[in-house]
């Protein structure tokens, strides 16, 4: 036996449900789900394998490694609702009350062994030693919620929705585990009025509005609790030693978002044109962040509810049924969205982060590549997607060096961290998609495009491949030779390739590399063919469909930069055959 990797996973799910119609309009529903999961993996590296990081030598007498890990999880999920659905004259009422309880427990262990006599003996008992101790982790999370909703309509014209729920989670502080959330909305089906119906071409015309509050958990289960670190490598007379690791916060509560949404939808000419639009205003309060505390406490931060963020914007959806025949159909879809992000309040920890960013720039050397790109900074009234840097007047034709604009408007030839301002914003002015679905007899074509415009990008490719490139060790962009300053009088975009000391100083964030970003991407294309009934009946099948799909076919942008450095972009082609008996 040589090197191998083995893994297995099992999951057992038991569901129990009840549906009891107490009265004709009163229904009790309940469901309990019990899920138990188990997974394990075993990875063994033969002592003679080239993959071994501990090959035998005169100084190393141990070779071969074994990695073992296993995990268990158990989830209990219960939902029970009591609902009423009925009509009283022209009044339609749907009401529901319910309770939900969910608990998840997880446990995992992992160990590492080293030193095996041969590839045939791969069990832990044959190992020379165990590397460190077996690591063990446990986590438990509980969530309970109470829900009540009501939907009311009168003559199917006037609509009213309302809901309220109370949720409690073990992830929050002991004093703030429960929080109420609610929402209400109204709507009017204008197309139900006689004067709209008499127009003859309006199929649907509806206006609506809603306001409500939602909450979320976006941090680890034990962030609200004081925790300790146990030193398992030291044993004292009374056992292991431990130190305080993190401060808990008994008052840590839910991060909540208040949302106002106003919109409408209209359908004309037997659904030939359908348009839906909405305007929203979302304000997130009690934003959960790390708050900086004096270092004299032994800690630098703890979790608390400080910070507010606003998001405002609108969305439009358009659908046009261009062709609608028995054997041919063409539907065109398009949507457009705009969002503006604004920081209303920042925590002390974010202010401290801003100061650390300033210090990093100030303490960096002239050749430190870590300060060659913008760092996110926070300010009230600003955006979470701002691009920070120093304003630039361009390259001085006299000496090939950059000239900067300070905060007070003065001109300087020195880049200072204190002169950084917001140079742009990556949020697009608008973004969306365009696509169509065409069907002709048994053939179908679906495709979609994504677009955005009006935002900004910091073109890091120009910084890394032209301005800061090492011409002796790296491939360079041709603009290194054609667009950089070479002699007095040159009016160019990029600074001199060398300075007085014969080397290139790192270009720090500057407005010269902020560019407006407009892009169009062909994201997907799918061709399909459905075999006719003559073939499916002969094969005793109800459906046979053959498809060819492609994604990320092309990308066009006015900003010429490398893509896929942090996340790969790849064109994919796939074929599929679907059959149903």
C-alpha positions in Angstrom: 0.0 0.0 0.0 1.3 3.5 -0.9 0.0 7.0 -0.4 -3.7 7.5 -0.3 -6.5 9.9 0.5 -9.8 8.5 1.8 -12.9 10.4 2.9 -16.5 9.5 3.6 -19.6 11.3 4.7 -23.0 10.1 5.9 -26.2 12.0 6.7 -29.3 10.6 8.3 -32.5 12.7 8.1 -35.7 11.8 9.9 -38.8 13.9 9.2 -42.1 13.8 11.1 -45.1 15.9 10.1 -48.7 16.5 11.0 -51.6 18.2 9.1 -54.8 18.5 11.1 -57.8 20.3 9.7 -59.5 21.3 12.9 -62.3 23.2 11.1 -62.9 23.8 7.4 -60.9 27.1 7.6 -58.5 26.3 10.4 -55.4 24.2 9.8 -52.7 23.0 12.2 -49.4 22.0 10.6 -46.2 20.8 12.3 -42.9 19.4 11.2 -39.9 18.0 13.1 -36.6 17.3 11.3 -33.7 15.5 12.9 -30.5 15.4 11.0 -27.4 13.6 12.1 -24.2 13.8 10.0 -20.8 12.1 10.2 -17.7 12.5 8.1 -14.2 11.3 8.3 -11.0 11.5 6.3 -7.7 9.6 6.2 -4.7 10.9 4.4 -1.5 8.8 4.3 1.8 9.7 2.7 4.1 6.8 2.1 7.6 7.1 3.6 9.1 6.7 0.1 6.7 9.1 -1.6 8.1 12.3 -3.2 5.2 14.1 -1.7 6.7 13.6 1.7 7.9 16.7 3.5 10.1 14.7 5.8 12.3 12.5 3.6 14.8 10.2 5.3 18.3 11.6 5.7 21.3 11.3 8.0 19.7 13.9 10.3 16.1 12.9 9.8 15.1 9.3 10.8 11.4 9.8 10.6 9.4 9.7 7.3 5.8 9.1 6.3 2.8 11.0 7.6 -0.8 10.2 8.6 -3.6 12.7 8.9 -6.9 11.7 10.5 -10.0 13.8 11.0 -13.7 13.2 11.8 -16.7 15.4 12.5 -20.2 14.9 13.9 -23.2 17.2 13.7 -26.7 17.1 14.9 -29.6 19.5 14.0 -33.0 19.6 15.5 -35.5 21.7 13.5 -39.1 22.2 14.5 -41.8 24.3 12.9 -45.5 24.5 14.0 -48.2 26.8 12.5 -51.9 27.4 13.0 -53.5 29.1 10.0 -56.9 30.5 9.2 -58.0 31.0 5.5 -61.5 32.2 4.8 -63.8 34.8 3.3 -66.5 36.9 5.0 -68.5 38.4 2.2 -66.0 40.4 0.0 -63.4 40.3 2.8 -60.6 37.7 2.4 -58.5 37.0 5.5 -55.4 34.8 5.8 -53.9 34.6 9.2 -51.1 32.5 10.6 -49.3 32.0 14.0 -46.3 29.8 14.5 -43.3 28.9 16.5 -39.9 27.6 15.2 -37.0 26.1 17.2 -33.6 25.1 15.7 -30.5 23.8 17.4 -27.3 22.7 15.8 -24.4 21.0 17.6 -21.1 20.2 15.9 -18.0 18.4 17.1 -14.8 17.6 15.3 -11.3 16.1 16.0 -8.1 15.9 14.0 -4.7 14.3 14.6 -1.4 14.0 12.8 1.1 11.1 13.1 4.6 10.9 11.8 7.2 8.1 11.2 6.1 4.9 9.6 8.2 1.8 8.8 6.6 1.2 5.4 3.6 2.0 3.2 2.0 -1.2 4.2 1.7 -0.2 7.8 -0.5 2.9 7.9 -2.4 2.7 11.2 -1.7 5.1 14.1 -0.2 2.3 16.3 2.7 2.0 13.8 3.6 5.6 14.0 6.8 6.7 15.8 5.1 9.7 17.3 2.0 11.9 17.3 2.6 15.5 16.1 1.1 17.7 18.8 -2.0 16.7 20.6 -5.3 15.8 19.0 -7.3 19.0 18.4 -10.9 19.1 19.4 -13.6 21.7 18.7 -17.3 22.0 19.7 -20.0 24.5 18.8 -23.6 24.8 19.7 -26.2 27.3 18.4 -29.8 27.7 19.3 -32.5 29.8 17.6 -36.2 30.2 18.6 -38.8 32.3 16.9 -42.4 33.3 17.3 -44.3 34.4 14.2 -47.7 36.0 13.4 -48.8 37.2 9.9 -52.0 38.5 8.4 -53.0 39.1 4.8 -56.3 41.0 4.1 -57.9 42.0 0.9 -61.2 43.7 0.1 -62.8 42.9 -3.3 -59.2 41.9 -4.3 -58.6 45.7 -4.7 -57.3 46.9 -1.4 -54.5 44.8 0.1 -52.9 44.8 3.5 -50.1 42.6 4.8 -48.7 42.7 8.3 -46.3 40.4 10.2 -44.5 40.4 13.5 -42.0 38.0 15.0 -39.8 37.6 18.0 -36.5 35.8 17.6 -34.0 34.7 20.2 -30.5 33.4 19.5 -27.8 32.0 21.8 -25.2 33.9 19.8 -26.1 37.2 21.4 -25.4 38.5 24.9 -27.4 37.1 27.8 -29.2 40.4 28.3 -30.2 40.9 24.6 -31.0 37.5 23.1 -34.5 38.3 22.0 -35.5 41.0 19.6 -38.9 41.8 17.9 -39.1 42.4 14.1 -42.1 43.5 12.1 -43.3 44.7 8.7 -46.4 46.1 7.1 -47.4 46.8 3.6 -50.4 48.1 1.6 -51.3 47.7 -2.1 -54.0 48.7 -4.5 -55.0 46.7 -7.6 -56.0 49.7 -9.8 -56.8 47.4 -12.8 -59.8 46.1 -10.8 -61.5 49.5 -11.1 -64.0 49.9 -13.9 -62.4 53.0 -15.5 -59.1 51.0 -15.9 -60.8 47.9 -17.3 -62.7 50.0 -19.8 -59.4 51.1 -21.4 -59.1 47.6 -22.8 -55.3 47.3 -22.9 -54.3 47.3 -19.2 -54.0 43.8 -17.8 -52.5 44.7 -14.5 -51.7 48.0 -12.7 -50.7 47.8 -9.1 -49.0 50.2 -6.6 -47.6 49.1 -3.3 -45.6 50.2 -0.3 -44.0 48.5 2.7 -41.9 49.3 5.7 -40.3 46.8 8.1 -37.4 45.7 10.2 -35.2 42.6 9.8 -32.3 41.3 11.8 -29.3 39.0 11.2 -26.5 37.2 12.9 -23.1 37.7 11.1 -20.5 36.7 13.7 -19.3 33.5 15.4 -21.6 31.8 17.9 -19.5 32.7 20.9 -18.5 36.3 20.1 -20.7 37.6 22.9 -19.1 35.4 25.5 -15.9 35.9 27.5 -13.6 33.1 26.4 -10.3 31.7 27.6 -7.3 30.0 26.0 -6.1 26.8 27.6 -2.4 26.0 27.3 -2.5 22.2 26.7 1.3 21.9 26.4 1.9 22.7 30.1 0.7 20.7 33.0 0.6 22.1 36.5 -0.3 20.5 39.9 -3.8 21.7 39.5 -4.1 20.9 35.8 -3.7 23.1 32.7 -3.2 26.8 32.7 -5.5 29.3 31.0 -5.6 33.0 30.2 -8.4 35.3 29.3 -8.6 35.4 25.4 -11.6 37.6 24.5 -13.9 39.9 26.3 -17.6 39.1 26.2 -20.5 41.6 25.8 -23.7 40.6 27.6 -25.5 43.5 25.8 -24.6 42.5 22.3 -27.8 42.5 20.2 -29.1 41.9 16.7 -27.9 43.9 13.8 -31.1 45.3 12.4 -32.1 46.9 9.0 -35.1 49.2 8.6 -36.4 49.1 5.0 -38.8 51.3 3.1 -39.9 50.0 -0.3 -42.3 51.7 -2.7 -43.1 50.4 -6.1 -45.6 49.3 -8.7 -46.1 47.0 -11.7 -48.0 47.3 -15.0 -48.8 44.8 -17.7 -50.2 45.9 -21.1 -51.7 44.4 -24.3 -52.3 40.9 -23.0 -48.9 40.8 -21.2 -47.0 42.0 -24.3 -45.2 44.5 -22.1 -44.6 44.0 -18.3 -42.8 46.7 -16.2 -42.0 46.5 -12.5 -40.2 49.2 -10.5 -39.3 49.9 -6.9 -37.5 52.5 -4.8 -35.9 51.4 -1.5 -34.3 53.1 1.5 -32.4 50.7 3.8 -30.8 51.8 7.0 -28.8 49.3 9.0 -28.5 50.2 12.7 -26.8 48.5 15.6 -24.1 47.4 13.1 -21.9 44.8 14.8 -18.3 45.8 14.8 -15.1 45.4 16.8 -14.8 48.3 19.3 -11.3 49.4 20.3 -10.6 49.5 24.0 -7.5 50.8 25.9 -4.6 48.3 25.8 -4.2 48.6 29.5 -7.2 46.2 29.7 -5.0 43.5 28.1 -7.2 43.6 24.9 -7.5 45.7 21.8 -11.2 45.3 21.0 -14.4 43.5 21.7 -17.7 43.1 19.8 -20.4 45.8 20.2 -23.3 47.4 18.3 -21.8 50.6 16.9 -22.2 51.9 13.4 -24.9 52.8 10.9 -25.0 52.4 7.1 -27.6 53.6 4.6 -28.4 52.1 1.1 -30.8 53.9 -1.2 -31.6 53.1 -4.8 -34.1 51.8 -7.3 -34.7 48.8 -9.5 -36.5 48.4 -12.8 -37.5 45.1 -14.5 -38.8 45.0 -18.1 -40.2 42.0 -20.0 -41.5 42.2 -23.7 -43.2 39.3 -25.4 -42.1 40.2 -28.9 -43.3 37.1 -30.7 -46.1 34.9 -29.3 -47.2 32.2 -31.8 -48.1 28.6 -31.5 -44.7 27.3 -32.7 -42.5 30.4 -32.1 -41.9 32.6 -29.0 -39.4 35.4 -28.3 -39.2 37.1 -24.9 -36.8 39.9 -24.1 -35.9 40.7 -20.5 -33.9 43.6 -19.1 -33.3 45.1 -15.6 -31.5 48.1 -14.2 -30.5 48.8 -10.7 -28.9 51.8 -8.9 -27.7 51.9 -5.3 -26.0 54.6 -3.2 -24.1 53.5 -0.1 -23.4 55.9 2.8 -21.8 55.6 6.1 -23.9 57.3 8.8 -21.9 56.4 11.9 -18.6 54.6 12.5 -17.3 52.8 15.6 -14.2 53.7 17.5 -12.5 50.6 16.1 -12.9 51.9 12.6 -11.5 55.2 13.6 -8.5 53.3 15.0 -8.3 51.3 11.8 -8.0 54.6 9.8 -5.1 55.7 12.1 -3.3 52.4 11.5 -3.7 52.9 7.7 -2.1 56.3 8.0 0.7 54.9 10.1 1.3 52.1 7.7 1.9 54.6 4.8 4.0 56.8 7.0 6.3 54.0 8.2 6.7 52.3 4.9 9.9 52.7 2.9 10.1 54.2 -0.6 10.3 50.7 -2.0 7.7 48.9 0.0 5.2 47.3 -2.5 2.6 46.8 0.2 1.6 50.4 -0.1 1.3 50.4 -3.9 -2.5 50.0 -3.8 -5.3 51.9 -2.0 -6.5 50.9 1.5 -10.1 51.2 2.4 -10.8 54.0 4.9 -14.0 55.0 6.7 -15.5 58.4 7.3 -19.0 59.4 8.2 -20.8 60.6 5.1 -18.6 58.5 2.9 -19.1 55.1 1.2 -18.0 51.6 2.0 -16.7 51.4 -1.5 -14.6 54.6 -1.8 -11.2 54.7 -3.4 -8.6 56.6 -1.3 -5.4 58.3 -2.5 -3.7 61.6 -3.2 -4.8 63.9 -6.0 -2.3 64.3 -8.7 -1.5 67.0 -11.3 0.4 64.4 -13.4 4.1 64.0 -14.4 6.4 67.0 -14.4 7.9 67.3 -17.9 11.0 68.8 -16.4 12.2 65.9 -14.2 9.7 63.0 -14.8 8.4 63.0 -11.2 4.8 63.2 -10.0 3.3 66.5 -8.7 0.6 66.2 -6.0 -2.2 68.4 -4.7 -2.4 68.6 -0.9 -5.6 68.8 1.1 -5.3 72.5 1.4 -4.9 72.9 -2.4 -1.2 73.6 -2.4 1.1 71.8 -4.8 3.8 69.5 -3.6 6.2 66.9 -5.0 6.0 64.6 -1.9 3.3 62.0 -1.3 1.9 62.3 2.2 -0.6 59.9 3.9 -2.3 62.9 5.5 -3.2 64.3 2.0 -5.4 61.2 1.1 -8.9 62.0 0.0 -11.7 60.1 -1.7 -10.8 59.8 -5.4 -13.7 57.7 -6.7 -16.2 55.1 -5.9 -16.5 51.5 -7.2 -20.3 51.6 -6.9 -21.6 51.8 -10.5 -24.0 54.5 -11.5 -26.2 51.7 -12.8 -25.9 48.0 -13.5 -28.1 45.2 -14.8 -28.7 42.5 -17.4 -30.2 42.0 -20.8 -31.3 38.7 -22.2 -33.8 36.9 -24.4 -35.4 33.5 -24.7 -36.3 32.3 -28.2 -38.2 29.1 -28.9 -39.0 27.7 -32.4 -40.7 24.4 -32.5 -38.3 22.0 -30.7 -35.3 24.4 -30.7 -34.6 27.0 -28.0 -32.0 29.7 -27.4 -31.4 31.5 -24.1 -28.7 34.1 -23.6 -27.9 37.0 -21.2 -25.5 39.9 -20.9 -24.4 41.9 -17.8 -23.5 45.6 -17.9 -22.5 48.4 -15.6 -21.4 52.0 -16.1 -20.7 55.1 -14.1 -18.4 53.6 -11.4 -14.7 53.9 -10.9 -11.8 51.5 -10.7 -8.2 51.8 -9.5 -6.2 50.3 -12.4 -3.7 48.3 -10.4 -2.5 46.6 -13.6 -1.0 49.9 -14.8 0.6 50.4 -11.4 2.1 47.0 -11.2 3.0 46.3 -14.9 4.1 49.8 -16.0 4.9 52.1 -13.2 6.3 49.8 -10.5 7.6 47.0 -12.7 11.1 45.5 -12.2 12.4 45.6 -15.8 15.3 43.3 -14.8 13.2 40.4 -13.3 9.6 40.7 -14.8 7.8 40.8 -18.1 6.8 44.4 -18.8 4.0 46.2 -20.6 5.1 47.9 -23.8 4.0 51.2 -22.4 7.1 51.1 -20.2 9.1 52.0 -23.3 6.5 54.3 -25.1 4.7 56.2 -22.4 7.2 56.8 -19.6 9.2 60.0 -19.1 12.7 59.7 -20.7 14.0 63.3 -21.2 13.2 66.8 -20.2 10.2 68.2 -22.1 8.4 64.8 -22.4 4.7 65.1 -21.7 3.7 61.6 -20.7 1.3 59.6 -18.3 4.0 57.7 -16.4 6.9 58.8 -14.4 10.6 58.3 -15.0 11.9 54.8 -15.0 14.6 55.7 -12.5 15.3 58.5 -10.0 18.5 60.2 -8.9 19.5 57.0 -7.1 19.1 54.8 -10.2 16.0 52.8 -8.9 12.3 53.1 -9.1 10.4 54.3 -6.0 7.0 52.6 -5.5 4.0 54.6 -6.8 1.5 55.0 -4.0 -2.3 55.5 -4.5 -2.8 58.5 -6.7 -5.7 59.9 -8.9 -3.7 59.2 -12.1 -4.9 55.5 -12.0 -8.5 56.1 -11.1 -10.6 55.5 -14.2 -14.3 55.5 -14.9 -15.5 51.9 -15.4 -18.0 50.8 -18.1 -18.3 47.1 -18.9 -20.4 44.6 -20.9 -20.1 40.9 -20.5 -21.7 38.1 -22.4 -22.4 35.8 -19.4 -24.3 32.8 -20.7 -25.6 31.1 -23.8 -27.7 27.9 -23.9 -28.9 26.1 -27.0 -31.5 23.3 -26.5 -33.4 20.7 -28.6 -36.4 18.7 -27.3 -36.9 15.4 -29.1 -40.5 15.0 -30.5 -43.1 12.6 -29.2 -42.5 10.2 -32.0 -39.1 9.4 -30.6 -39.9 9.7 -26.9 -43.0 7.4 -27.3 -40.9 4.8 -29.1 -38.4 4.8 -26.2 -41.1 4.9 -23.6 -39.9 8.2 -22.2 -41.8 11.4 -21.4 -38.9 13.8 -22.2 -35.5 13.9 -23.9 -33.7 17.2 -24.0 -30.2 17.9 -25.4 -28.5 21.2 -24.3 -25.2 23.0 -25.1 -24.2 25.7 -22.5 -21.5 28.3 -22.5 -20.5 30.9 -19.9 -18.3 34.0 -19.8 -18.1 34.2 -23.6 -16.5 37.7 -23.6 -15.9 40.8 -21.5 -15.6 44.3 -22.8 -14.4 47.2 -20.7 -12.9 50.6 -21.2 -10.5 49.9 -18.3 -7.7 47.7 -19.6 -6.7 45.6 -16.6 -5.9 42.0 -15.7 -8.9 39.9 -14.6 -9.0 36.8 -12.5 -6.1 37.6 -10.2 -8.1 37.0 -7.0 -10.9 34.9 -8.5 -10.4 33.0 -11.8 -12.5 33.8 -14.8 -12.9 30.9 -17.1 -14.9 30.2 -20.3 -16.8 27.0 -19.8 -18.6 24.7 -22.3 -20.9 21.9 -21.2 -23.2 19.4 -22.8 -26.1 17.7 -21.1 -28.7 15.1 -21.9 -31.9 15.0 -19.8 -34.3 12.1 -19.9 -37.5 11.4 -18.0 -39.4 8.1 -18.0 
